[in-house]
C-alpha cells in the first residue's frame, strides 16, 4: 500500500561539489550511521547506555507497528513517522550532558571538514581528467559553495518535515544537474558519462 523512502536523501558529493569522478553514483549514508559517527569517542555512563538501548527498542517497535498499519493514508504514515523521529531525537538530547553535546558538535564539525577535504581532492582530480579550464573550475566551485549552504539550510530547518526536506534536496539536485550541463562542454559531459559507466561495470565485477 505504501512504499516510503526513509531518511533524508544523502545527496551525491559529485552533484553538490561538482565531482565528475562520481557522477550519478550517490553515497547513501543512513541517519543512524551519521549519528553513530557524531557519537564516536563519547563516554556514556551505564545508565545512559541502558536508556539509549531502551529508546532504540521503543522506536523500532513503534516503526514496526506503523509499517504494519494498512489502514492509514501515506500522508498519515509520513506524519506519524516524523513524530517518532522527533521523539527519538528529543529523548537523545535529554540524555546527553552539556559536555557530551559539545563533543557531538565538535565531531560533526570534524566530519564536515573531512568531507570538504575529500571534495577538494575530487575536484582537483576532476579538473585533470576532464581538462577543465580555470573559468569552469571557478564556476563549479562557486556553485558548489552556494549549494552546500542551501543543503545546510534545508537540513537544519526544523520547520520542515523529513519528506519536505527530501523534496527540496531533490529539487536542488535537479537544478544542480542543469547547471553542470551549462558549465561543461558536450565532450566533457560525454567523457564524464563514460567514466561513470566504467565505474559501474567495475563495481558489478567486485
Secondary structure, DSSP 8 states (H G I E B T S, - for coil): ------S-----HHHHTT-GGGTT------HHHHHHHHTTT----HHHHHHHHHHHHHHHHHHHHHHH--SS-HHHHHHHHHHHHHHHHHHHHHHS-HHHHHHHHHHHHHHHHHHHHHHHHHHHHHHHHHT--HHHHHHHHHHHHHHHHHHHHHHT-TTS-HHHHHHHHHHHHHHHHHHHHHHS-HHHHHHHHHHHHHHHHHHHH-
